[in-house]
Amino acid sequence: MSLPLGTTVRVSTRQHERHHRTPGYVKGRRGRIERAHGHFRNPETQAYGGDGLPEQELYLVSFDLPGGDRVLADVFEHWLEAAE
Amino acid sequence: MHDRGGSPTDAPIDRTEHELADWEILMDAIENALEHRGVMNTDQMRRGIESMPADEYERASYYERWLFSTEANLIERGVLAPGEIDERAAR
């Protein structure tokens, strides 16, 4: 599955105690797909010496802030959920 | 310790540049050589840093965190015995 640019998504709030790259401050936030970076090995298994396969798609996601600013963060697809 | 971006603080950001010490340049080289040789990877490096006790993390400099993680990863892989670096340094 590949998410089209402009898609509105929500970052998962699921518990994940082990190493992962999803910043806590975007969890549960609604964002928009700005760019598809391509597929990369999964850091969540590579961090423990695993092969990181299957590769996961990585996106640049934007989050609107009050006042017109935006936060941009790279988030893997398996952390993104459908949003209104 | 991770997700520092999510910790609000009023403390000013220290933007001062500092000269790297020889050991810091060496630390960078060792870590890159270990990655190149497939002994450890960037994600293992990051996990090792995140596993530091919070107070130790706060006290440590950037490359002290690299040292902590690299040593922990090498012990985990059995390349180093626990305490081996300290033991050799004490000689």
Backbone of each chain as nested JSON, in Angstrom:
{
  "chains": [
    {"id": "A", "residues": [
      {"number": 1, "name": "MET", "atoms": {"N": [0.85, -1.197, 0.0], "CA": [0.0, 0.0, 0.0], "C": [0.882, 1.243, 0.0]}},
      {"number": 2, "name": "SER", "atoms": {"N": [0.429, 2.211, -0.736], "CA": [1.186, 3.449, -0.786], "C": [0.212, 4.599, -0.594]}},
      {"number": 3, "name": "LEU", "atoms": {"N": [0.571, 5.541, 0.24], "CA": [-0.341, 6.644, 0.547], "C": [-0.097, 7.809, -0.414]}},
      {"number": 4, "name": "PRO", "atoms": {"N": [-1.169, 8.284, -1.086], "CA": [-1.01, 9.416, -2.004], "C": [-0.653, 10.688, -1.247]}},
      {"number": 5, "name": "LEU", "atoms": {"N": [0.079, 11.58, -1.898], "CA": [0.402, 12.873, -1.298], "C": [-0.896, 13.593, -0.957]}},
      {"number": 6, "name": "GLY", "atoms": {"N": [-0.886, 14.302, 0.156], "CA": [-2.067, 15.056, 0.569], "C": [-3.019, 14.253, 1.443]}},
      {"number": 7, "name": "THR", "atoms": {"N": [-2.81, 12.95, 1.567], "CA": [-3.68, 12.12, 2.399], "C": [-3.592, 12.571, 3.86]}},
      {"number": 8, "name": "THR", "atoms": {"N": [-4.759, 12.674, 4.506], "CA": [-4.779, 12.997, 5.932], "C": [-4.628, 11.713, 6.73]}},
      {"number": 9, "name": "VAL", "atoms": {"N": [-3.723, 11.74, 7.679], "CA": [-3.447, 10.541, 8.483], "C": [-3.42, 10.925, 9.962]}},
      {"number": 10, "name": "ARG", "atoms": {"N": [-3.485, 9.91, 10.811], "CA": [-3.273, 10.117, 12.233], "C": [-2.157, 9.178, 12.672]}},
      {"number": 11, "name": "VAL", "atoms": {"N": [-1.271, 9.68, 13.522], "CA": [-0.175, 8.844, 13.994], "C": [-0.68, 7.981, 15.141]}},
      {"number": 12, "name": "SER", "atoms": {"N": [-0.386, 6.713, 15.086], "CA": [-0.843, 5.756, 16.091], "C": [-0.369, 6.144, 17.496]}},
      {"number": 13, "name": "THR", "atoms": {"N": [-1.188, 5.825, 18.479], "CA": [-0.807, 6.065, 19.878], "C": [-0.511, 4.754, 20.597]}},
      {"number": 14, "name": "ARG", "atoms": {"N": [-0.34, 3.676, 19.822], "CA": [-0.147, 2.371, 20.47], "C": [1.127, 2.362, 21.325]}},
      {"number": 15, "name": "GLN", "atoms": {"N": [1.083, 1.565, 22.348], "CA": [2.243, 1.407, 23.233], "C": [3.341, 0.66, 22.491]}},
      {"number": 16, "name": "HIS", "atoms": {"N": [4.553, 1.138, 22.612], "CA": [5.681, 0.447, 21.992], "C": [6.906, 0.791, 22.818]}},
      {"number": 17, "name": "GLU", "atoms": {"N": [7.281, -0.097, 23.705], "CA": [8.357, 0.207, 24.65], "C": [9.737, 0.098, 24.019]}},
      {"number": 18, "name": "ARG", "atoms": {"N": [9.86, -0.762, 23.011], "CA": [11.18, -0.959, 22.421], "C": [11.538, 0.171, 21.469]}},
      {"number": 19, "name": "HIS", "atoms": {"N": [12.771, 0.127, 20.949], "CA": [13.25, 1.216, 20.094], "C": [12.342, 1.447, 18.888]}},
      {"number": 20, "name": "HIS", "atoms": {"N": [11.963, 2.692, 18.676], "CA": [11.263, 3.072, 17.45], "C": [11.549, 4.541, 17.171]}},
      {"number": 21, "name": "ARG", "atoms": {"N": [11.276, 4.958, 15.941], "CA": [11.717, 6.276, 15.501], "C": [10.569, 7.283, 15.432]}},
      {"number": 22, "name": "THR", "atoms": {"N": [9.376, 6.902, 15.874], "CA": [8.236, 7.811, 15.804], "C": [8.279, 8.757, 16.999]}},
      {"number": 23, "name": "PRO", "atoms": {"N": [8.428, 10.073, 16.75], "CA": [8.526, 10.998, 17.884], "C": [7.233, 11.005, 18.703]}},
      {"number": 24, "name": "GLY", "atoms": {"N": [7.371, 11.003, 20.029], "CA": [6.209, 10.992, 20.906], "C": [5.292, 12.185, 20.688]}},
      {"number": 25, "name": "TYR", "atoms": {"N": [5.896, 13.319, 20.311], "CA": [5.071, 14.534, 20.202], "C": [4.197, 14.571, 18.952]}},
      {"number": 26, "name": "VAL", "atoms": {"N": [4.324, 13.598, 18.056], "CA": [3.375, 13.547, 16.931], "C": [2.368, 12.407, 17.094]}},
      {"number": 27, "name": "LYS", "atoms": {"N": [2.553, 11.565, 18.105], "CA": [1.616, 10.458, 18.299], "C": [0.222, 11.005, 18.608]}},
      {"number": 28, "name": "GLY", "atoms": {"N": [-0.768, 10.46, 17.93], "CA": [-2.144, 10.897, 18.118], "C": [-2.485, 12.149, 17.333]}},
      {"number": 29, "name": "ARG", "atoms": {"N": [-1.489, 12.74, 16.668], "CA": [-1.737, 13.994, 15.921], "C": [-2.17, 13.685, 14.495]}},
      {"number": 30, "name": "ARG", "atoms": {"N": [-2.976, 14.599, 13.98], "CA": [-3.427, 14.492, 12.598], "C": [-2.431, 15.208, 11.697]}},
      {"number": 31, "name": "GLY", "atoms": {"N": [-2.04, 14.564, 10.634], "CA": [-1.08, 15.188, 9.719], "C": [-1.431, 14.913, 8.273]}},
      {"number": 32, "name": "ARG", "atoms": {"N": [-0.552, 15.38, 7.401], "CA": [-0.788, 15.257, 5.963], "C": [0.488, 14.724, 5.312]}},
      {"number": 33, "name": "ILE", "atoms": {"N": [0.287, 13.776, 4.397], "CA": [1.432, 13.212, 3.663], "C": [1.994, 14.27, 2.707]}},
      {"number": 34, "name": "GLU", "atoms": {"N": [3.261, 14.607, 2.899], "CA": [3.885, 15.638, 2.06], "C": [4.793, 15.022, 0.993]}},
      {"number": 35, "name": "ARG", "atoms": {"N": [5.406, 13.888, 1.318], "CA": [6.394, 13.299, 0.411], "C": [6.57, 11.832, 0.772]}},
      {"number": 36, "name": "ALA", "atoms": {"N": [6.789, 11.001, -0.227], "CA": [7.131, 9.594, 0.024], "C": [8.639, 9.456, -0.161]}},
      {"number": 37, "name": "HIS", "atoms": {"N": [9.331, 9.035, 0.9], "CA": [10.796, 8.935, 0.834], "C": [11.26, 7.632, 0.191]}},
      {"number": 38, "name": "GLY", "atoms": {"N": [10.363, 6.637, 0.117], "CA": [10.761, 5.322, -0.38], "C": [10.716, 4.289, 0.735]}},
      {"number": 39, "name": "HIS", "atoms": {"N": [11.25, 3.105, 0.448], "CA": [11.2, 2.009, 1.417], "C": [12.539, 1.846, 2.12]}},
      {"number": 40, "name": "PHE", "atoms": {"N": [12.469, 1.591, 3.398], "CA": [13.684, 1.434, 4.201], "C": [13.519, 0.274, 5.168]}},
      {"number": 41, "name": "ARG", "atoms": {"N": [14.651, -0.313, 5.543], "CA": [14.617, -1.39, 6.537], "C": [14.077, -0.854, 7.859]}},
      {"number": 42, "name": "ASN", "atoms": {"N": [13.361, -1.696, 8.554], "CA": [12.657, -1.291, 9.772], "C": [13.619, -1.163, 10.963]}},
      {"number": 43, "name": "PRO", "atoms": {"N": [13.774, 0.07, 11.483], "CA": [14.704, 0.27, 12.607], "C": [14.273, -0.487, 13.86]}},
      {"number": 44, "name": "GLU", "atoms": {"N": [12.997, -0.841, 13.948], "CA": [12.485, -1.482, 15.163], "C": [13.047, -2.893, 15.342]}},
      {"number": 45, "name": "THR", "atoms": {"N": [13.418, -3.534, 14.24], "CA": [14.078, -4.84, 14.376], "C": [15.596, -4.72, 14.175]}},
      {"number": 46, "name": "GLN", "atoms": {"N": [15.999, -3.777, 13.319], "CA": [17.453, -3.581, 13.118], "C": [18.133, -3.165, 14.419]}},
      {"number": 47, "name": "ALA", "atoms": {"N": [17.399, -2.478, 15.283], "CA": [17.978, -2.014, 16.545], "C": [18.383, -3.173, 17.449]}},
      {"number": 48, "name": "TYR", "atoms": {"N": [17.879, -4.376, 17.155], "CA": [18.204, -5.551, 17.971], "C": [18.991, -6.574, 17.164]}},
      {"number": 49, "name": "GLY", "atoms": {"N": [19.606, -6.099, 16.059], "CA": [20.426, -6.98, 15.248], "C": [19.653, -7.745, 14.185]}},
      {"number": 50, "name": "GLY", "atoms": {"N": [18.356, -7.465, 14.054], "CA": [17.551, -8.125, 13.017], "C": [17.839, -7.536, 11.641]}},
      {"number": 51, "name": "ASP", "atoms": {"N": [17.234, -8.139, 10.598], "CA": [17.549, -7.693, 9.235], "C": [16.684, -6.507, 8.788]}},
      {"number": 52, "name": "GLY", "atoms": {"N": [15.684, -6.125, 9.605], "CA": [14.859, -4.957, 9.251], "C": [13.878, -5.219, 8.127]}},
      {"number": 53, "name": "LEU", "atoms": {"N": [13.744, -6.485, 7.736], "CA": [12.819, -6.804, 6.643], "C": [11.487, -7.28, 7.215]}},
      {"number": 54, "name": "PRO", "atoms": {"N": [10.363, -7.063, 6.538], "CA": [10.249, -6.362, 5.264], "C": [10.483, -4.851, 5.415]}},
      {"number": 55, "name": "GLU", "atoms": {"N": [10.97, -4.236, 4.34], "CA": [11.155, -2.788, 4.35], "C": [9.802, -2.098, 4.495]}},
      {"number": 56, "name": "GLN", "atoms": {"N": [9.833, -0.951, 5.126], "CA": [8.613, -0.178, 5.358], "C": [8.711, 1.142, 4.597]}},
      {"number": 57, "name": "GLU", "atoms": {"N": [7.559, 1.639, 4.153], "CA": [7.576, 2.918, 3.442], "C": [7.648, 4.062, 4.461]}},
      {"number": 58, "name": "LEU", "atoms": {"N": [8.477, 5.046, 4.135], "CA": [8.692, 6.189, 5.025], "C": [8.139, 7.45, 4.361]}},
      {"number": 59, "name": "TYR", "atoms": {"N": [7.407, 8.237, 5.139], "CA": [6.793, 9.451, 4.609], "C": [7.237, 10.673, 5.392]}},
      {"number": 60, "name": "LEU", "atoms": {"N": [7.272, 11.796, 4.668], "CA": [7.372, 13.091, 5.34], "C": [5.94, 13.529, 5.624]}},
      {"number": 61, "name": "VAL", "atoms": {"N": [5.645, 13.743, 6.906], "CA": [4.284, 14.105, 7.311], "C": [4.317, 15.494, 7.935]}},
      {"number": 62, "name": "SER", "atoms": {"N": [3.348, 16.34, 7.565], "CA": [3.287, 17.685, 8.147], "C": [2.147, 17.762, 9.155]}},
      {"number": 63, "name": "PHE", "atoms": {"N": [2.397, 18.516, 10.209], "CA": [1.399, 18.699, 11.275], "C": [1.216, 20.2, 11.473]}},
      {"number": 64, "name": "ASP", "atoms": {"N": [-0.034, 20.657, 11.371], "CA": [-0.3, 22.097, 11.504], "C": [-0.245, 22.517, 12.959]}},
      {"number": 65, "name": "LEU", "atoms": {"N": [0.369, 23.668, 13.192], "CA": [0.418, 24.256, 14.533], "C": [-0.414, 25.526, 14.52]}},
      {"number": 66, "name": "PRO", "atoms": {"N": [-0.919, 25.93, 15.684], "CA": [-1.632, 27.208, 15.731], "C": [-0.677, 28.321, 15.289]}},
      {"number": 67, "name": "GLY", "atoms": {"N": [-1.185, 29.28, 14.543], "CA": [-0.339, 30.391, 14.11], "C": [0.259, 30.168, 12.731]}},
      {"number": 68, "name": "GLY", "atoms": {"N": [-0.092, 29.056, 12.1], "CA": [0.327, 28.843, 10.719], "C": [1.647, 28.111, 10.551]}},
      {"number": 69, "name": "ASP", "atoms": {"N": [2.317, 27.792, 11.656], "CA": [3.552, 27.017, 11.543], "C": [3.22, 25.536, 11.328]}},
      {"number": 70, "name": "ARG", "atoms": {"N": [4.243, 24.797, 10.913], "CA": [4.065, 23.358, 10.718], "C": [5.238, 22.62, 11.326]}},
      {"number": 71, "name": "VAL", "atoms": {"N": [4.959, 21.429, 11.818], "CA": [6.024, 20.506, 12.21], "C": [6.113, 19.456, 11.124]}},
      {"number": 72, "name": "LEU", "atoms": {"N": [7.328, 19.156, 10.674], "CA": [7.528, 18.109, 9.669], "C": [8.276, 16.958, 10.321]}},
      {"number": 73, "name": "ALA", "atoms": {"N": [7.788, 15.756, 10.128], "CA": [8.459, 14.597, 10.718], "C": [8.404, 13.423, 9.748]}},
      {"number": 74, "name": "ASP", "atoms": {"N": [9.45, 12.608, 9.762], "CA": [9.451, 11.375, 8.97], "C": [8.796, 10.275, 9.807]}},
      {"number": 75, "name": "VAL", "atoms": {"N": [7.776, 9.648, 9.239], "CA": [7.047, 8.609, 9.974], "C": [6.857, 7.402, 9.047]}},
      {"number": 76, "name": "PHE", "atoms": {"N": [7.131, 6.23, 9.572], "CA": [6.927, 5.009, 8.795], "C": [5.433, 4.707, 8.668]}},
      {"number": 77, "name": "GLU", "atoms": {"N": [5.097, 4.072, 7.53], "CA": [3.692, 3.806, 7.221], "C": [2.991, 2.98, 8.308]}},
      {"number": 78, "name": "HIS", "atoms": {"N": [3.742, 2.061, 8.942], "CA": [3.058, 1.21, 9.929], "C": [2.73, 1.959, 11.221]}},
      {"number": 79, "name": "TRP", "atoms": {"N": [3.088, 3.241, 11.291], "CA": [2.652, 4.075, 12.413], "C": [1.505, 4.998, 12.023]}},
      {"number": 80, "name": "LEU", "atoms": {"N": [1.061, 4.928, 10.764], "CA": [0.031, 5.854, 10.281], "C": [-1.315, 5.15, 10.173]}},
      {"number": 81, "name": "GLU", "atoms": {"N": [-2.364, 5.862, 10.59], "CA": [-3.72, 5.329, 10.512], "C": [-4.57, 6.28, 9.687]}},
      {"number": 82, "name": "ALA", "atoms": {"N": [-5.674, 5.75, 9.17], "CA": [-6.601, 6.592, 8.398], "C": [-7.203, 7.652, 9.31]}},
      {"number": 83, "name": "ALA", "atoms": {"N": [-7.424, 8.85, 8.802], "CA": [-8.042, 9.929, 9.584], "C": [-9.034, 10.666, 8.704]}},
      {"number": 84, "name": "GLU", "atoms": {"N": [-9.971, 11.314, 9.337], "CA": [-10.989, 12.101, 8.601], "C": [-10.318, 13.298, 7.956]}}
    ]},
    {"id": "B", "residues": [
      {"number": 1, "name": "MET", "atoms": {"N": [16.29, 7.035, 27.632], "CA": [16.062, 8.458, 27.371], "C": [15.917, 8.66, 25.866]}},
      {"number": 2, "name": "HIS", "atoms": {"N": [14.8, 9.178, 25.44], "CA": [14.634, 9.515, 24.028], "C": [13.556, 10.571, 23.91]}},
      {"number": 3, "name": "ASP", "atoms": {"N": [13.311, 11.024, 22.683], "CA": [12.231, 11.971, 22.463], "C": [12.463, 13.307, 23.148]}},
      {"number": 4, "name": "ARG", "atoms": {"N": [13.706, 13.785, 23.161], "CA": [13.979, 15.057, 23.823], "C": [13.177, 16.201, 23.218]}},
      {"number": 5, "name": "GLY", "atoms": {"N": [12.841, 16.065, 21.934], "CA": [12.042, 17.1, 21.267], "C": [10.692, 17.288, 21.917]}},
      {"number": 6, "name": "GLY", "atoms": {"N": [10.237, 16.279, 22.651], "CA": [8.925, 16.365, 23.272], "C": [8.973, 16.854, 24.703]}},
      {"number": 7, "name": "SER", "atoms": {"N": [10.158, 17.219, 25.193], "CA": [10.269, 17.68, 26.58], "C": [10.334, 19.201, 26.627]}},
      {"number": 8, "name": "PRO", "atoms": {"N": [9.253, 19.844, 27.047], "CA": [9.261, 21.311, 27.082], "C": [10.278, 21.819, 28.098]}},
      {"number": 9, "name": "THR", "atoms": {"N": [10.963, 22.894, 27.77], "CA": [11.911, 23.486, 28.708], "C": [12.074, 24.968, 28.391]}},
      {"number": 10, "name": "ASP", "atoms": {"N": [12.347, 25.735, 29.423], "CA": [12.623, 27.154, 29.224], "C": [14.123, 27.416, 29.187]}},
      {"number": 11, "name": "ALA", "atoms": {"N": [14.903, 26.352, 29.405], "CA": [16.357, 26.526, 29.428], "C": [16.851, 26.935, 28.039]}},
      {"number": 12, "name": "PRO", "atoms": {"N": [17.819, 27.849, 28.008], "CA": [18.339, 28.269, 26.697], "C": [19.102, 27.133, 26.027]}},
      {"number": 13, "name": "ILE", "atoms": {"N": [19.106, 27.133, 24.7], "CA": [19.839, 26.119, 23.947], "C": [21.296, 26.555, 23.83]}},
      {"number": 14, "name": "ASP", "atoms": {"N": [22.193, 25.658, 24.208], "CA": [23.624, 25.956, 24.12], "C": [24.084, 25.787, 22.67]}},
      {"number": 15, "name": "ARG", "atoms": {"N": [24.373, 26.884, 22.021], "CA": [24.763, 26.831, 20.607], "C": [26.264, 27.034, 20.416]}},
      {"number": 16, "name": "THR", "atoms": {"N": [27.005, 27.028, 21.518], "CA": [28.436, 27.284, 21.372], "C": [29.142, 26.104, 20.697]}},
      {"number": 17, "name": "GLU", "atoms": {"N": [30.052, 26.416, 19.793], "CA": [30.857, 25.388, 19.131], "C": [31.996, 24.987, 20.066]}},
      {"number": 18, "name": "HIS", "atoms": {"N": [32.44, 23.755, 19.972], "CA": [33.621, 23.397, 20.736], "C": [34.526, 22.52, 19.893]}},
      {"number": 19, "name": "GLU", "atoms": {"N": [35.819, 22.628, 20.152], "CA": [36.821, 21.816, 19.459], "C": [36.642, 20.362, 19.857]}},
      {"number": 20, "name": "LEU", "atoms": {"N": [36.708, 19.462, 18.909], "CA": [36.637, 18.048, 19.249], "C": [37.966, 17.593, 19.824]}},
      {"number": 21, "name": "ALA", "atoms": {"N": [37.879, 16.82, 20.893], "CA": [39.09, 16.218, 21.458], "C": [39.497, 15.029, 20.583]}},
      {"number": 22, "name": "ASP", "atoms": {"N": [40.75, 14.636, 20.691], "CA": [41.236, 13.504, 19.887], "C": [40.388, 12.248, 20.107]}},
      {"number": 23, "name": "TRP", "atoms": {"N": [40.019, 11.993, 21.372], "CA": [39.268, 10.762, 21.66], "C": [37.881, 10.796, 21.014]}},
      {"number": 24, "name": "GLU", "atoms": {"N": [37.343, 12.016, 20.828], "CA": [36.018, 12.125, 20.213], "C": [36.092, 11.797, 18.724]}},
      {"number": 25, "name": "ILE", "atoms": {"N": [37.157, 12.25, 18.072], "CA": [37.365, 11.937, 16.658], "C": [37.585, 10.424, 16.5]}},
      {"number": 26, "name": "LEU", "atoms": {"N": [38.346, 9.862, 17.436], "CA": [38.609, 8.419, 17.425], "C": [37.317, 7.631, 17.643]}},
      {"number": 27, "name": "MET", "atoms": {"N": [36.482, 8.118, 18.561], "CA": [35.197, 7.466, 18.846], "C": [34.339, 7.405, 17.584]}},
      {"number": 28, "name": "ASP", "atoms": {"N": [34.317, 8.515, 16.856], "CA": [33.557, 8.58, 15.61], "C": [34.1, 7.557, 14.613]}},
      {"number": 29, "name": "ALA", "atoms": {"N": [35.422, 7.493, 14.508], "CA": [36.056, 6.574, 13.552], "C": [35.775, 5.118, 13.919]}},
      {"number": 30, "name": "ILE", "atoms": {"N": [35.883, 4.805, 15.213], "CA": [35.649, 3.425, 15.664], "C": [34.223, 2.998, 15.356]}},
      {"number": 31, "name": "GLU", "atoms": {"N": [33.28, 3.879, 15.669], "CA": [31.872, 3.534, 15.468], "C": [31.592, 3.313, 13.98]}},
      {"number": 32, "name": "ASN", "atoms": {"N": [32.125, 4.196, 13.144], "CA": [31.905, 4.054, 11.703], "C": [32.56, 2.79, 11.151]}},
      {"number": 33, "name": "ALA", "atoms": {"N": [33.734, 2.454, 11.673], "CA": [34.406, 1.23, 11.227], "C": [33.584, 0.001, 11.631]}},
      {"number": 34, "name": "LEU", "atoms": {"N": [33.024, 0.03, 12.85], "CA": [32.21, -1.103, 13.323], "C": [30.958, -1.258, 12.456]}},
      {"number": 35, "name": "GLU", "atoms": {"N": [30.369, -0.135, 12.05], "CA": [29.183, -0.2, 11.178], "C": [29.573, -0.734, 9.806]}},
      {"number": 36, "name": "HIS", "atoms": {"N": [30.698, -0.239, 9.292], "CA": [31.164, -0.654, 7.973], "C": [31.457, -2.156, 7.945]}},
      {"number": 37, "name": "ARG", "atoms": {"N": [31.984, -2.673, 9.049], "CA": [32.318, -4.096, 9.131], "C": [31.118, -4.962, 9.527]}},
      {"number": 38, "name": "GLY", "atoms": {"N": [29.959, -4.317, 9.728], "CA": [28.752, -5.073, 10.03], "C": [28.684, -5.579, 11.46]}},
      {"number": 39, "name": "VAL", "atoms": {"N": [29.491, -4.989, 12.351], "CA": [29.48, -5.423, 13.757], "C": [28.27, -4.827, 14.479]}},
      {"number": 40, "name": "MET", "atoms": {"N": [27.925, -3.588, 14.134], "CA": [26.705, -2.978, 14.689], "C": [26.152, -1.985, 13.673]}},
      {"number": 41, "name": "ASN", "atoms": {"N": [24.907, -1.576, 13.868], "CA": [24.3, -0.631, 12.929], "C": [23.781, 0.609, 13.677]}},
      {"number": 42, "name": "THR", "atoms": {"N": [23.358, 1.603, 12.898], "CA": [22.911, 2.88, 13.464], "C": [21.762, 2.697, 14.452]}},
      {"number": 43, "name": "ASP", "atoms": {"N": [20.848, 1.772, 14.147], "CA": [19.69, 1.591, 15.028], "C": [20.101, 0.967, 16.361]}},
      {"number": 44, "name": "GLN", "atoms": {"N": [21.082, 0.068, 16.31], "CA": [21.601, -0.497, 17.565], "C": [22.298, 0.595, 18.372]}},
      {"number": 45, "name": "MET", "atoms": {"N": [22.996, 1.459, 17.651], "CA": [23.671, 2.594, 18.282], "C": [22.657, 3.495, 18.997]}},
      {"number": 46, "name": "ARG", "atoms": {"N": [21.57, 3.809, 18.306], "CA": [20.543, 4.68, 18.898], "C": [19.874, 4.002, 20.092]}},
      {"number": 47, "name": "ARG", "atoms": {"N": [19.583, 2.708, 19.944], "CA": [18.946, 1.98, 21.054], "C": [19.845, 1.997, 22.277]}},
      {"number": 48, "name": "GLY", "atoms": {"N": [21.15, 1.814, 22.037], "CA": [22.096, 1.825, 23.155], "C": [22.1, 3.159, 23.881]}},
      {"number": 49, "name": "ILE", "atoms": {"N": [22.024, 4.241, 23.126], "CA": [21.997, 5.574, 23.747], "C": [20.699, 5.752, 24.537]}},
      {"number": 50, "name": "GLU", "atoms": {"N": [19.596, 5.292, 23.955], "CA": [18.307, 5.429, 24.639], "C": [18.241, 4.594, 25.916]}},
      {"number": 51, "name": "SER", "atoms": {"N": [19.089, 3.578, 26.002], "CA": [19.048, 2.704, 27.174], "C": [19.852, 3.281, 28.343]}},
      {"number": 52, "name": "MET", "atoms": {"N": [20.513, 4.427, 28.121], "CA": [21.285, 5.023, 29.221], "C": [20.348, 5.468, 30.339]}},
      {"number": 53, "name": "PRO", "atoms": {"N": [20.767, 5.269, 31.597], "CA": [20.001, 5.834, 32.707], "C": [19.879, 7.351, 32.493]}},
      {"number": 54, "name": "ALA", "atoms": {"N": [18.692, 7.909, 32.784], "CA": [18.406, 9.306, 32.446], "C": [19.442, 10.28, 33.011]}},
      {"number": 55, "name": "ASP", "atoms": {"N": [19.869, 10.061, 34.267], "CA": [20.802, 11.024, 34.862], "C": [22.169, 10.939, 34.195]}},
      {"number": 56, "name": "GLU", "atoms": {"N": [22.557, 9.713, 33.814], "CA": [23.835, 9.542, 33.118], "C": [23.772, 10.198, 31.737]}},
      {"number": 57, "name": "TYR", "atoms": {"N": [22.633, 10.025, 31.077], "CA": [22.428, 10.639, 29.759], "C": [22.574, 12.154, 29.857]}},
      {"number": 58, "name": "GLU", "atoms": {"N": [21.952, 12.724, 30.871], "CA": [21.978, 14.19, 31.021], "C": [23.394, 14.701, 31.258]}},
      {"number": 59, "name": "ARG", "atoms": {"N": [24.186, 13.93, 31.994], "CA": [25.556, 14.357, 32.311], "C": [26.509, 14.15, 31.145]}},
      {"number": 60, "name": "ALA", "atoms": {"N": [26.196, 13.184, 30.276], "CA": [27.152, 12.781, 29.241], "C": [27.174, 13.762, 28.075]}},
      {"number": 61, "name": "SER", "atoms": {"N": [28.358, 13.903, 27.48], "CA": [28.478, 14.686, 26.258], "C": [28.06, 13.799, 25.078]}},
      {"number": 62, "name": "TYR", "atoms": {"N": [27.982, 14.422, 23.914], "CA": [27.553, 13.705, 22.706], "C": [28.364, 12.419, 22.493]}},
      {"number": 63, "name": "TYR", "atoms": {"N": [29.679, 12.538, 22.472], "CA": [30.493, 11.351, 22.182], "C": [30.639, 10.426, 23.383]}},
      {"number": 64, "name": "GLU", "atoms": {"N": [30.402, 10.927, 24.581], "CA": [30.334, 10.015, 25.733], "C": [29.134, 9.079, 25.577]}},
      {"number": 65, "name": "ARG", "atoms": {"N": [28.048, 9.592, 24.977], "CA": [26.888, 8.739, 24.713], "C": [27.232, 7.704, 23.642]}},
      {"number": 66, "name": "TRP", "atoms": {"N": [27.982, 8.109, 22.638], "CA": [28.43, 7.153, 21.613], "C": [29.278, 6.06, 22.266]}},
      {"number": 67, "name": "LEU", "atoms": {"N": [30.167, 6.459, 23.155], "CA": [31.042, 5.511, 23.828], "C": [30.226, 4.523, 24.653]}},
      {"number": 68, "name": "PHE", "atoms": {"N": [29.271, 5.048, 25.413], "CA": [28.402, 4.196, 26.241], "C": [27.725, 3.144, 25.375]}},
      {"number": 69, "name": "SER", "atoms": {"N": [27.113, 3.593, 24.277], "CA": [26.343, 2.688, 23.424], "C": [27.232, 1.683, 22.705]}},
      {"number": 70, "name": "THR", "atoms": {"N": [28.371, 2.157, 22.196], "CA": [29.275, 1.253, 21.47], "C": [29.792, 0.168, 22.401]}},
      {"number": 71, "name": "GLU", "atoms": {"N": [30.193, 0.567, 23.612], "CA": [30.679, -0.414, 24.579], "C": [29.574, -1.422, 24.918]}},
      {"number": 72, "name": "ALA", "atoms": {"N": [28.344, -0.912, 25.161], "CA": [27.221, -1.797, 25.502], "C": [26.944, -2.782, 24.367]}},
      {"number": 73, "name": "ASN", "atoms": {"N": [26.97, -2.287, 23.122], "CA": [26.707, -3.157, 21.974], "C": [27.801, -4.213, 21.797]}},
      {"number": 74, "name": "LEU", "atoms": {"N": [29.048, -3.815, 22.037], "CA": [30.158, -4.77, 21.872], "C": [30.138, -5.833, 22.962]}},
      {"number": 75, "name": "ILE", "atoms": {"N": [29.703, -5.457, 24.166], "CA": [29.56, -6.44, 25.246], "C": [28.426, -7.406, 24.908]}},
      {"number": 76, "name": "GLU", "atoms": {"N": [27.313, -6.832, 24.39], "CA": [26.16, -7.636, 23.996], "C": [26.553, -8.68, 22.951]}},
      {"number": 77, "name": "ARG", "atoms": {"N": [27.413, -8.298, 22.032], "CA": [27.836, -9.203, 20.957], "C": [28.956, -10.136, 21.378]}},
      {"number": 78, "name": "GLY", "atoms": {"N": [29.475, -9.921, 22.576], "CA": [30.554, -10.797, 23.037], "C": [31.925, -10.408, 22.509]}},
      {"number": 79, "name": "VAL", "atoms": {"N": [32.011, -9.24, 21.856], "CA": [33.314, -8.768, 21.357], "C": [34.171, -8.317, 22.541]}},
      {"number": 80, "name": "LEU", "atoms": {"N": [33.533, -7.667, 23.491], "CA": [34.202, -7.23, 24.72], "C": [33.572, -7.948, 25.906]}},
      {"number": 81, "name": "ALA", "atoms": {"N": [34.381, -8.219, 26.914], "CA": [33.83, -8.737, 28.171], "C": [33.392, -7.535, 29.008]}},
      {"number": 82, "name": "PRO", "atoms": {"N": [32.383, -7.714, 29.881], "CA": [31.988, -6.598, 30.744], "C": [33.194, -6.118, 31.553]}},
      {"number": 83, "name": "GLY", "atoms": {"N": [33.393, -4.814, 31.585], "CA": [34.498, -4.259, 32.37], "C": [35.85, -4.313, 31.687]}},
      {"number": 84, "name": "GLU", "atoms": {"N": [35.918, -4.876, 30.485], "CA": [37.207, -5.076, 29.818], "C": [37.925, -3.755, 29.516]}},
      {"number": 85, "name": "ILE", "atoms": {"N": [37.161, -2.757, 29.067], "CA": [37.793, -1.472, 28.731], "C": [38.371, -0.826, 29.993]}},
      {"number": 86, "name": "ASP", "atoms": {"N": [37.566, -0.81, 31.073], "CA": [38.037, -0.214, 32.331], "C": [39.29, -0.928, 32.832]}},
      {"number": 87, "name": "GLU", "atoms": {"N": [39.25, -2.259, 32.727], "CA": [40.373, -3.076, 33.182], "C": [41.656, -2.73, 32.416]}},
      {"number": 88, "name": "ARG", "atoms": {"N": [41.512, -2.617, 31.096], "CA": [42.698, -2.316, 30.276], "C": [43.18, -0.896, 30.524]}},
      {"number": 89, "name": "ALA", "atoms": {"N": [42.212, 0.019, 30.727], "CA": [42.578, 1.427, 30.933], "C": [43.328, 1.6, 32.251]}},
      {"number": 90, "name": "ALA", "atoms": {"N": [43.04, 0.702, 33.226], "CA": [43.639, 0.812, 34.555], "C": [45.082, 0.296, 34.574]}},
      {"number": 91, "name": "ARG", "atoms": {"N": [45.474, -0.419, 33.523], "CA": [46.828, -1.007, 33.505], "C": [47.922, 0.043, 33.404]}}
    ]}
  ]
}
